[in-house]
């Protein structure tokens, strides 16, 4: 599967059915080429005007199924929400 195909899939949390958004990036091990994390933009700030302060860094082991349109993950939102450092 190519990165452009992953970006077209919506990420949904199985625990509560929450729609997290679409994959924007991946983190992988440069030595082995194995995917470590999927990165999904976090919730917007005020009205979406001021950008985003957090992102979801979802470990690859938390992915339960990849379908034609969605990626199902089983995560605790508070554990994968990370602050973006600029």
N, C-alpha and C positions, 0 to 999 in steps of 0.2 A: 504494500500500500504506500502511496506517495504522500508527501506532506500536504500537497494541494487537495488531496482527497480527504485527509483528516480535517482540514480547515472548513470543509463543507458540512461537517457533522456536528450536531448539537449535543452537548454533554448534559446528561440528566442524572441526578442523584437518586438511587434506588431507595434510600432510607425514607425520604420524605416526598419524593416526586418533584423536587425543585429543579427548574431549568437553570443551569449555571451559565450557559452561553456557548459560544463556539470556540474551538481550539485556535489559539493565536500563535503558539510556538511549542516546540518540544525541547527537552533537555536530554542529551544522550551521552554515553561514554565514548570518547573519541578513540579509545584503544580497541574496543570490541564492537562498537556500532549499535549497542543495545540501548533502547529507549529507557530512560530513567523516570522522566516526569512529562506529563502533559501540562501546558500552561494555558489557563483560561482567564480572560480579563475579569476582575472582580466587580463588585457593585459600584455604580456611579456615585459621585458626590452630588451636591445639590442640583437637581433637575438635569443632570448629565452635562452641564455646561463646564464645570470645573475639572473635568477629567476623572481619573480613577486614582485611588490611593493604594488599593490592594489588588492582588491577583490570587487565583486558586492554583496552587502547585500540586497536582494530583499524581501520586506515585503510580507507576505503571501496574504494580501488583493490585491496585484498587479497582482496575477496570474489570468489569464482569462480562461485558459482551459488546462487541462492535457490530452494529447492524448497518444497513444501507443508508440510513438517515441519521441515526443517533449512536452515541456512545454511552452505555450504562455504567455508572460507577457506584461504589458503595463506600462513602466517606463521611467523616464527621466534619462539617463545614469549618468549625473553629480550629481544627487541627491543620487544615490545608490552606487557610487564608494567610497570605504573607504580605507584608508591607513592601511596596515598590521603592527601591532605593535609586535616586537619581544622582 
